[in-house]
Amino acid sequence: LDLKGAFGQASFTVAGDIDEPMKGKGLGLHIALATKSTKPFSELAGVDVEELGPVEAKLSVKEKDGRLDLGNIDIDARPGDARLSVKGSVLDVLGSARPKLKVALSVRSLRQFDKKLPDAGPVSLTAQAQSNGGVIDIRELVAKLGKSDLSGNASVDTAAEPLSVKATLHAKLIDLTEFSSADDKAAA
């Protein structure tokens, strides 16, 4: 298979082999997508797709013996003044999915997430996340908001009732005024 195409401002390629997928006889594809806007996908998907700005995505899809894996994931999105990067893999997507991802996010201000949040920033976050069963492990977390910083490791047990979160976090400085709105600062 060697397919190239376009949809609106998006271009894509799909290359590889398709034998008898999901019958244990193999699927091996390399997929790439580049687009200036994700809004045209709303029409294609039939639901509103959030604008992620220019997006470049590459990944491989492999199926063997009924197990579907996504590998070589490399996604870069630039919504507004933000940048989101995701790299890694997700094993056994249709079974007990096991993601192993490196995530990086940077944004000029918290207000880009929600207009009610303070205009604090810049904001950056990097972490490695992987899941096995109901436990999500977050390693090498490094988060910064203006002068504030936080780093460490955490695990979230999504199968526990109630949800269980364990973390070892460190900070050199947490400036609480950065988390306050302009009204809160004026009142203080």
Residue pairs with C-beta under 8 A, 6 or more apart in sequence:
1 14
1 15
1 16
1 17
1 18
1 29
2 14
2 15
3 12
3 13
3 14
3 15
4 11
4 12
4 13
5 11
5 12
5 13
6 12
7 40
7 41
7 44
8 35
8 37
8 40
9 35
9 36
9 37
9 40
10 33
10 34
10 35
10 36
10 40
10 41
11 33
11 34
11 35
12 31
12 32
12 33
12 34
13 30
13 31
13 32
14 29
14 30
14 31
15 29
15 30
16 27
16 28
16 29
16 30
16 60
16 61
17 26
17 27
17 28
17 29
18 27
18 29
19 25
19 26
19 27
20 26
21 27
21 63
22 63
22 66
22 68
23 66
24 64
24 65
24 66
26 62
26 63
26 64
27 61
27 62
27 63
27 68
28 60
28 61
28 62
28 63
29 60
29 61
29 62
30 58
30 59
30 60
30 72
31 57
31 58
31 59
31 60
31 61
32 56
32 57
32 58
33 55
33 56
33 57
33 58
34 54
34 55
34 56
34 57
35 41
35 54
35 55
36 53
36 54
37 51
37 53
37 54
38 49
38 50
38 51
38 52
38 53
38 55
39 49
39 51
41 49
42 48
42 49
50 79
51 79
52 77
52 78
52 79
52 84
53 77
53 78
53 79
53 80
53 82
54 77
54 78
55 75
55 76
55 77
55 78
56 74
56 75
56 76
57 73
57 74
57 75
57 76
58 72
58 73
58 74
58 75
59 70
59 71
59 72
59 73
59 74
59 75
60 70
60 71
60 72
61 68
61 69
61 70
62 68
62 69
62 71
63 69
67 91
67 92
67 94
67 95
68 92
68 93
68 94
69 89
69 90
69 91
69 92
69 93
70 89
70 90
70 93
71 89
72 89
73 86
73 87
73 88
73 89
73 90
73 101
74 86
74 87
75 84
75 85
75 86
75 87
76 83
76 84
76 85
77 83
77 84
77 85
78 84
80 107
80 112
81 107
81 108
81 109
81 112
82 105
82 106
82 107
82 108
82 112
83 104
83 105
83 106
83 107
84 103
84 104
84 105
85 102
85 103
85 104
85 105
86 101
86 102
86 103
87 101
87 102
88 99
88 100
88 101
88 102
89 99
89 100
89 101
90 97
90 98
90 99
90 100
90 101
91 97
91 98
91 99
91 100
92 98
96 133
97 131
98 130
98 131
98 132
99 129
99 130
99 131
100 128
100 129
100 130
101 128
101 129
101 130
102 126
102 127
102 128
103 125
103 126
103 127
103 128
103 129
104 124
104 125
104 126
105 123
105 124
105 125
105 126
106 122
106 123
106 124
106 125
107 113
107 121
107 122
107 123
107 124
108 121
108 122
108 123
109 119
109 120
109 121
109 122
109 123
110 117
110 118
110 119
110 120
110 121
110 123
110 145
111 117
111 118
111 119
111 120
118 178
118 179
118 180
118 181
118 182
119 182
120 145
120 146
120 178
120 179
121 145
121 146
122 144
122 145
122 146
123 143
123 144
123 145
124 142
124 143
124 144
125 141
125 142
125 143
125 144
126 140
126 141
126 142
127 138
127 139
127 140
127 141
127 142
128 138
128 139
128 140
129 136
129 137
129 138
129 139
130 136
130 137
130 139
131 137
133 159
134 157
134 158
134 159
134 160
135 155
135 156
135 157
135 158
135 159
136 155
136 156
136 158
137 153
137 154
137 155
138 153
138 154
138 155
138 156
139 153
140 153
141 150
141 151
141 152
141 153
141 154
141 169
142 149
142 150
142 151
143 149
143 150
143 151
144 150
145 178
145 179
146 175
146 178
147 173
147 175
147 178
148 171
148 173
148 174
148 175
148 178
149 171
149 172
149 173
149 174
150 169
150 170
150 171
150 174
151 169
151 170
151 171
152 167
152 168
152 169
152 170
153 167
153 168
154 165
154 166
154 167
154 168
154 169
155 165
155 166
155 167
156 163
156 164
156 165
157 163
157 164
157 165
157 166
177 185
180 188
